[in-house]
């Protein structure tokens, strides 16, 4: 039996967050570390910093927006980028591969901007495309992890003020239904497996709200989900709030899950 550890982190610019990421990797040594919103062109990605820390790293990004990357202790296999249904691939929003024998899907789901905008319609469509992609590419009876900044708070307990925030593009009936459609393909929410009750369990705290962490003004929009064969072997899932309290932090936290394989 061996322990497999995976973490996900919306870094909100990987180059601006290296002072958090690299020490965290050295201290925690996850097998796989998924990143979103890296905000850097591939030619400028700080690969050497990861490699010097003992990690392989794969990435796809743009200069100002989006961007995904995965650092892993073992060299990944079967690496691919984007959706392959003939529509816009969004290769800087989805990266997948096999890491230490485990299939991992790391995504940065569109945020949606405004509920009546084309961006929100695109977000809903993106979830539908992802569901079709899963059906074509994977089987729910096989080990698979889906993680990342999914830009959805699935339940009322996942936001600090559900009555006021209802209607936000990350907390509407439409987006929750779209997320549930993907989840129903065969995923279990690992954090809720270990923390089923209410509480201030949040992964995003807006920069614009003064002392948002201390006041508990958060959202749980970063997730690690797994198919039943893996979920049954999970031993824990936690939010590392210290990464949000660090100097010059991302507005998101690190989320970590562990498995006994």
C-alpha positions in Angstrom: 0.0 0.0 0.0 1.2 3.5 -0.8 0.0 7.0 -0.1 -1.0 9.1 -3.1 -1.4 12.8 -2.5 -2.8 15.4 -4.9 -3.4 19.1 -4.5 -5.0 21.8 -6.6 -4.4 25.6 -6.5 -5.6 28.5 -8.5 -2.3 30.4 -8.3 -3.6 33.6 -9.9 -0.3 34.0 -11.8 2.2 31.3 -11.1 5.2 33.6 -11.3 3.7 35.9 -8.7 3.0 32.9 -6.4 6.3 31.0 -6.6 7.2 32.2 -3.0 4.2 30.2 -1.8 4.2 27.3 -4.3 7.8 26.1 -4.1 8.1 26.1 -0.3 4.7 24.3 -0.1 5.8 21.6 -2.5 9.0 21.1 -0.6 7.2 20.8 2.7 4.3 18.7 1.6 5.7 16.7 -1.4 2.4 15.9 -3.2 2.6 13.3 -6.0 0.6 15.7 -8.2 0.1 19.5 -7.9 -2.5 21.0 -10.2 -2.5 24.7 -11.0 -5.0 27.0 -12.7 -5.0 30.6 -13.9 -1.2 30.5 -14.4 -1.3 33.6 -16.6 1.9 33.0 -18.4 2.9 32.1 -22.0 4.6 28.8 -22.3 7.9 30.3 -23.2 8.0 32.2 -19.9 6.7 29.5 -17.6 9.1 29.0 -14.6 9.7 25.4 -15.3 13.2 25.4 -13.8 12.0 26.3 -10.4 9.8 23.2 -10.3 12.4 21.0 -11.8 15.0 22.2 -9.2 12.5 21.1 -6.6 12.3 17.6 -8.0 9.2 17.9 -10.1 8.3 17.3 -13.7 6.0 20.0 -14.9 3.6 20.3 -17.9 1.7 23.5 -18.8 -0.3 25.4 -21.4 -1.0 29.1 -21.0 -1.5 32.6 -22.4 0.1 35.9 -21.4 -2.8 37.4 -19.5 -5.6 34.9 -18.9 -6.3 31.3 -18.0 -3.5 28.8 -18.1 -3.2 25.3 -16.5 -0.2 23.3 -15.3 0.6 20.1 -13.4 3.7 19.4 -11.4 4.4 15.7 -10.6 7.1 13.7 -8.8 6.9 11.0 -11.6 7.0 11.8 -15.3 3.5 12.0 -16.6 2.1 9.8 -19.4 -0.6 10.4 -22.0 -0.5 14.2 -21.7 -3.2 16.1 -23.6 -4.6 19.6 -23.6 -8.1 20.9 -24.2 -11.4 19.5 -25.3 -11.4 17.5 -28.5 -15.0 17.8 -29.8 -14.2 20.1 -32.7 -15.3 23.3 -30.9 -12.9 25.7 -29.4 -10.5 23.4 -27.6 -9.6 25.7 -24.7 -6.3 24.0 -24.3 -5.3 26.6 -21.6 -8.3 25.5 -19.5 -7.9 21.7 -19.5 -4.9 19.5 -19.1 -5.0 15.7 -18.5 -2.6 12.8 -18.1 -1.6 9.8 -16.1 0.4 10.5 -13.0 1.9 7.7 -10.9 -0.7 5.4 -12.6 -3.6 7.7 -11.8 -5.6 9.5 -14.5 -6.0 13.2 -13.6 -8.1 15.9 -15.2 -7.2 19.4 -14.2 -9.6 22.1 -15.3 -10.1 25.9 -15.0 -13.8 26.2 -15.8 -14.9 29.6 -17.3 -16.1 32.0 -14.6 -19.0 33.4 -16.6 -18.8 37.1 -15.7 -22.4 38.2 -15.9 -25.5 35.9 -15.8 -27.1 37.4 -18.9 -23.8 37.5 -20.9 -22.5 35.2 -23.6 -19.7 34.3 -21.2 -22.2 32.7 -18.8 -23.8 30.8 -21.7 -20.4 29.6 -22.7 -19.8 28.4 -19.1 -22.9 26.3 -19.1 -22.0 24.9 -22.6 -18.5 24.1 -21.3 -19.9 21.9 -18.6 -22.0 20.0 -21.2 -19.0 19.6 -23.4 -17.0 18.3 -20.4 -19.7 15.7 -19.7 -19.6 14.5 -23.3 -15.8 14.5 -23.2 -15.8 12.3 -20.1 -18.3 9.8 -21.6 -16.1 9.5 -24.7 -12.7 9.4 -23.0 -13.2 7.6 -19.7 -15.2 5.1 -17.7 -16.6 5.9 -14.2 -15.6 2.4 -13.0 -12.0 3.3 -13.6 -9.8 5.5 -11.3 -10.0 9.1 -12.3 -9.6 12.4 -10.5 -11.2 15.7 -11.6 -9.9 18.8 -9.9 -9.3 22.5 -10.3 -11.0 25.8 -10.0 -14.5 24.7 -11.2 -16.1 28.1 -10.5 -19.1 26.7 -8.9 -20.3 26.5 -5.3 -22.4 23.4 -5.3 -24.5 23.9 -2.2 -25.7 26.7 0.1 -23.2 25.8 2.7 -20.4 26.5 0.1 -20.9 30.3 0.3 -20.9 32.6 3.3 -24.2 34.3 2.4 -26.3 32.1 0.2 -29.4 34.3 0.3 -27.5 37.4 -0.9 -25.2 35.7 -3.3 -27.9 33.6 -5.1 -27.8 34.6 -8.7 -24.0 35.0 -8.9 -22.5 33.2 -11.9 -20.8 30.7 -9.6 -23.9 30.2 -7.5 -27.1 30.0 -9.6 -29.5 27.1 -10.2 -28.3 26.8 -13.8 -24.6 26.4 -13.0 -25.2 24.1 -10.1 -27.4 21.9 -12.3 -24.7 22.0 -15.0 -22.1 20.9 -12.4 -24.4 18.2 -11.1 -24.7 16.8 -14.6 -21.0 16.3 -14.9 -20.7 15.0 -11.3 -23.5 12.5 -12.0 -21.3 10.9 -14.7 -19.6 9.2 -11.8 -17.8 11.6 -9.4 -17.8 12.0 -5.6 -16.9 15.3 -3.9 -14.0 14.3 -1.7 -14.1 17.3 0.6 -17.8 16.7 1.4 -17.0 13.0 2.0 -14.9 14.0 5.0 -16.7 17.3 5.9 -20.4 16.7 5.3 -21.7 19.4 7.6 -21.9 23.1 7.7 -18.9 25.4 8.6 -16.7 28.0 7.1 -15.0 25.6 4.6 -14.0 28.0 1.8 -11.3 28.0 -0.9 -11.8 31.5 -2.3 -11.7 34.8 -0.5 -12.1 38.0 -2.5 -9.3 40.5 -2.4 -11.8 43.3 -2.4 -13.4 42.4 0.9 -11.3 43.7 3.8 -10.1 40.9 6.1 -12.3 38.4 4.1 -10.5 35.4 5.5 -10.8 36.5 9.1 -14.4 37.4 8.6 -15.2 34.1 6.9 -16.4 35.8 3.7 -15.5 32.9 1.4 -16.7 30.5 -1.3 -15.9 26.8 -1.9 -15.3 26.8 -5.7 -12.0 24.7 -5.9 -12.7 21.0 -5.8 -11.2 17.5 -5.9 -13.5 14.8 -7.1 -12.9 11.1 -7.8 -14.6 8.2 -9.4 -15.8 5.5 -6.9 -12.8 3.2 -7.3 -10.6 6.0 -6.1 -13.0 7.7 -3.7 -13.3 4.5 -1.8 -9.5 4.6 -1.2 -9.5 8.3 -0.1 -8.3 8.9 3.5 -8.8 12.7 3.7 -9.3 16.0 2.0 -8.5 19.4 3.5 -8.3 23.1 2.7 -4.9 24.7 3.5 -6.0 28.1 4.7 -2.4 29.1 5.5 -1.7 29.5 1.7 -4.4 32.3 1.6 -2.9 33.9 4.7 0.6 34.0 3.3 2.3 37.2 2.2 1.1 38.3 -1.3 -1.3 35.3 -1.6 -3.6 34.2 -4.4 -7.2 34.8 -3.7 -7.6 31.0 -3.5 -6.3 28.3 -1.2 -4.6 25.0 -1.8 -6.9 21.9 -1.5 -5.3 18.5 -0.8 -6.6 15.0 -1.0 -4.9 11.7 0.0 -5.5 8.1 -0.9 -4.2 4.7 0.2 -3.6 2.8 -3.0 
